Amino acid sequence: MNTNSLIEGRKADSARRGQRVIKAINAARRDGTVINVSGIARQAGVDRAFLYRHKDLLA
């Protein structure tokens, strides 16, 4: 297996998880739900550390 393919796979996985986070944030806004790290992470199916590593999503 090529190192580049591993890196690309990881990037693709991160992008998919990022999209799930954005969908969870949009749903919370639409529903008037309180937005916090734990709740969004739970809804998106990611761990809180994922959000803390991606400052753009955390903002």
C-alpha angles and dihedrals in degrees: 000000000000121000090225092057090052091052092047091049091052091049091050091050091049091050091051091050090047090054090051089052092051091049090050092050092049091049091050091050092048093048095042092241119158109260117223135147096255095048095046092046090051093049093047095045095238132118121256090245088065089061093046090051091052105058091180090063093041091056 
